[in-house]
Amino acid sequence: MNYPVSKVFHAKLTFEINDGMFQCVAVVGDIQMLLGCTANDLIQQRKNFKTFFHPDDQDVADEIFATNLLIPGKAFTFRLIAADDDKIHIVKSVVEKFKKDQSAVIQLEISLSFSSTSPADLVNQSLLMNFVSMLENTDDYIYFKDRYHVFTGASQTLVNITSADTHWSELIGKTDYEVFTREYADIYFRLEKQVFNGEVLVAQEIQPYLNKSGQFGWVDNRKYPIKNDSSEIIGLFGIARDITRLMETEAALKHSELQYRNIYENAPVGFFHSNHQGKLLDCNPAFALMLGYESVDVAVTSITNLGQQHYIQPEQRVSLLKRMKDADGWVVLDVVDWQRKNKQTIHVELFGRYVADSANDSHFFEGAARDITSRVIAERKLMRSKHLYAALSKCNEAIIRCQHEQELFETICKYAVEYGELKMAEKSRTHRGCFS
């Protein structure tokens, strides 16, 4: 099959103008391809060159063939209509019109350049040039092999990972076992067998490579069959794209995700996600254990309203949600009182933020909770001890200062209430009273 391809052709016409009459005296080049007539048709005046001009370009024709105007050398672009098939060619030309010697004769020379189609051999030449340019400039590893796994073509990039010294043409006529180590050749051959056995339309696999610098990498290697007119597989071609950077990025991302998951799963702090209604969407084991659930799955299934089920004061969650929605990022929330599944009260230090995921059109709350019940109890005991110590100190002062028993009793009771945070009920002025 002949495929058309663009090629530039040339022609030149020479006219003599005498007494206002034009005579074509010479024609060279590809005039028949351009006009659909022969040179003799123009020389013997069977065809008039001016009539080939497109109707909208007649002004150009009039300027070129004007008898009273000399043209030292001027470029024109115009359209010519072929006589045989009405094909329109866009022509670039250089026109010169000058007096010939000392006579009255004016010579007109029109040099034409135009693009047209060429036969299949020019197509093949063009394709070959483009093909070689691709092989020598691509970043991918491209190769062609015959039915016997022998290289018939390859990209310049393969020089970097094979035994070839400088140019891809050194690979022609060789197999993988002559340009790779046996270990790697075995890997590549295994994939080629799938193509030649007709097992797959495209054989694809992520495969390793080793370059001349000893650097290890990965390629996404894809091999395709080459078939003849009888649909018999007579060879293959392959395109292997270097994905080393992608693999390294994915490995780093996977490592990062594993580290995050490890922290999330083993942190002593409870992490959780919930929606606006209080449904628990996800949590880590510490959060589930904090609220008395034996596993994350049980907690996620059981907690449908975090505020009603686990806040001592459910309305407190509403105000906390508002604070998170109004803030940008994480918010340090109050110490709140929660209750575990068994109704035991715990004191929780809470952090949270509001997350709006526009990509998935979802909104949720992300929180971190730390059970500080032991710390709160210890702090309260410490505070009580401080108050008792203060009360005792004041009582000692009263013993030294007071002169009467009744005054001493009333002063001690006063200090016990003010500094010791104790409740006192005085039964009577004469009876000493008691503490409750």
Residue pairs with C-beta under 8 A, 6 or more apart in sequence:
1 120
2 119
2 120
2 123
3 120
3 123
4 117
4 118
4 123
5 117
5 118
5 122
5 123
5 126
6 115
6 116
6 117
6 118
7 115
7 116
7 117
7 118
7 122
8 113
8 114
8 115
9 29
9 30
9 33
9 34
9 113
9 114
9 115
9 116
10 29
10 30
10 111
10 112
10 113
10 114
11 27
11 28
11 29
11 30
11 31
11 34
11 111
11 112
11 114
12 26
12 27
12 28
12 29
12 109
12 110
12 111
12 112
13 24
13 26
13 27
13 31
13 42
13 49
13 109
13 110
13 112
14 24
14 25
14 26
14 27
14 107
14 108
14 109
14 110
15 22
15 23
15 24
15 25
15 49
15 107
15 108
15 109
15 110
16 22
16 23
16 25
16 100
16 105
16 106
16 107
16 108
17 23
17 67
17 97
17 105
17 106
17 107
17 108
18 104
18 105
18 106
19 104
20 67
22 50
22 65
22 108
23 45
24 42
24 43
24 45
24 49
25 43
26 43
27 39
27 42
27 43
28 39
29 112
30 116
31 37
31 38
31 39
31 42
32 38
32 39
33 116
34 80
34 82
34 89
34 91
34 112
34 114
34 116
35 42
35 47
35 49
35 52
35 80
35 82
35 83
36 82
36 83
36 84
36 85
36 87
37 46
37 47
37 83
37 84
40 46
41 47
42 49
47 83
50 61
50 65
52 80
52 81
52 82
52 83
53 60
53 61
53 78
53 79
53 80
53 81
54 78
54 79
54 80
54 81
54 88
56 79
57 78
57 79
60 76
60 78
61 78
63 69
63 76
64 71
64 76
64 95
64 97
64 108
64 110
65 108
67 106
69 97
70 97
70 98
70 99
70 106
71 95
71 96
71 97
71 98
72 96
72 98
73 94
73 95
73 96
74 94
74 95
74 96
75 92
75 93
75 94
75 95
76 92
76 93
76 94
76 95
77 90
77 91
77 92
77 93
78 90
78 91
78 93
79 88
79 89
79 90
79 91
80 88
80 89
80 91
80 114
81 87
81 88
82 88
82 89
89 114
89 115
89 116
90 114
90 115
91 112
91 113
91 114
92 112
92 113
92 114
93 110
93 111
93 112
93 113
94 110
94 111
95 108
95 109
95 110
95 111
96 108
96 109
97 106
97 107
97 108
97 109
98 106
98 107
99 105
99 106
99 107
100 106
100 107
134 142
134 155
135 142
135 153
135 154
135 155
135 156
135 168
136 155
136 156
136 168
137 156
138 155
138 156
138 157
139 157
139 242
140 155
140 157
140 239
140 240
140 241
140 242
141 155
141 157
141 158
141 161
141 219
141 221
141 238
141 239
141 240
141 241
141 242
142 153
142 154
142 155
142 157
142 158
142 237
142 238
142 239
142 240
143 151
143 153
143 154
143 155
143 158
143 171
143 237
143 238
143 240
144 151
144 152
144 153
144 154
144 226
144 235
144 236
144 237
145 151
145 152
145 192
145 235
145 236
145 237
145 238
146 152
146 234
146 235
147 196
147 233
147 234
147 235
148 175
149 175
149 176
149 189
149 192
150 173
150 174
150 175
151 171
151 172
151 173
151 174
151 175
151 179
152 172
152 235
153 168
153 172
154 168
154 171
154 172
155 168
156 167
156 168
158 164
158 168
158 171
159 165
159 166
159 167
159 168
159 170
160 211
160 212
161 180
161 209
161 210
161 211
161 212
162 171
162 179
162 180
163 178
163 179
163 180
164 170
164 171
164 179
171 179
175 185
176 184
176 185
176 188
176 189
177 185
177 189
180 188
181 210
184 208
184 209
184 210
187 207
187 208
188 207
188 221
191 203
191 204
191 205
191 207
191 221
191 223
192 203
192 223
192 236
193 199
194 200
194 203
194 223
195 203
195 223
195 224
195 225
195 233
195 236
196 225
196 233
196 236
198 225
198 233
201 224
201 225
202 222
202 223
202 224
203 222
203 223
203 224
204 220
204 221
204 222
204 223
205 221
206 218
206 219
206 220
206 221
206 243
206 247
207 218
207 219
207 221
207 240
208 216
208 217
208 218
208 219
209 216
209 217
209 218
209 219
210 216
210 217
211 217
217 242
217 244
218 242
218 243
218 244
218 247
219 240
219 241
219 242
219 243
219 244
220 240
220 241
220 243
221 238
221 240
222 238
222 239
222 240
223 236
223 237
223 238
224 236
224 237
224 238
225 233
225 235
225 236
226 233
226 234
226 235
226 236
226 237
227 233
227 234
228 234
264 271
264 284
265 284
265 285
266 285
267 284
267 286
268 286
268 370
269 286
269 368
269 369
269 370
270 283
270 284
270 286
270 287
270 288
270 289
270 290
270 368
270 369
270 370
270 371
271 283
271 284
271 286
271 287
271 366
271 367
271 368
272 280
272 281
272 282
272 283
272 284
272 287
272 366
272 367
272 369
273 280
273 281
273 282
273 283
273 364
273 365
273 366
273 367
274 280
274 281
274 303
274 306
274 364
274 365
274 367
275 281
275 363
275 364
275 365
276 321
276 363
276 364
276 365
277 305
278 303
278 304
278 305
278 306
278 307
278 308
278 309
278 317
279 303
279 304
279 305
279 306
280 299
280 300
280 303
280 304
280 306
281 300
281 364
282 296
282 300
283 296
283 299
283 300
284 296
285 295
285 296
287 296
287 299
287 369
288 294
288 295
288 296
288 298
288 299
290 340
290 346
290 348
290 369
290 371
291 299
291 303
291 310
291 338
291 340
291 341
292 340
292 341
292 342
292 344
293 299
293 302
293 341
302 341
303 309
303 310
306 317
307 314
307 315
307 316
307 317
307 318
308 314
310 338
310 339
310 340
311 317
311 336
311 337
311 338
311 339
312 336
312 337
312 338
312 339
312 345
313 337
316 334
316 336
320 333
320 334
320 336
320 350
320 352
321 354
321 365
323 331
323 333
324 331
324 333
324 352
324 353
324 354
324 365
325 354
327 353
327 354
329 353
330 351
330 352
330 353
331 351
331 352
331 353
332 351
333 350
333 351
333 352
334 350
335 347
335 348
335 349
335 350
335 372
335 376
336 347
336 348
336 350
337 345
337 346
337 347
337 348
338 345
338 346
338 347
338 348
338 369
339 345
339 346
340 346
345 373
346 371
346 373
347 371
347 372
347 373
347 375
347 376
348 369
348 370
348 371
348 372
349 369
349 370
349 372
350 367
350 368
350 369
351 367
351 368
351 369
352 365
352 366
352 367
352 368
353 365
353 366
353 367
354 363
354 365
354 366
355 363
355 364
355 365
355 366
356 363
357 363
357 364
384 421
387 419
387 420
387 421
388 420
390 419
390 420
391 415
391 416
391 418
391 419
391 420
391 422
392 420
393 419
394 415
394 418
394 419
395 411
395 412
395 415
395 416
398 408
398 411
398 412
398 415
399 408
402 408
402 411
406 429
409 432
409 433
413 424
413 426
413 433
416 422
416 424
416 435
417 423
417 424
422 435
423 435
423 436
424 433
424 434
424 435
424 436
425 433
425 434
425 436
426 433
427 433
427 434
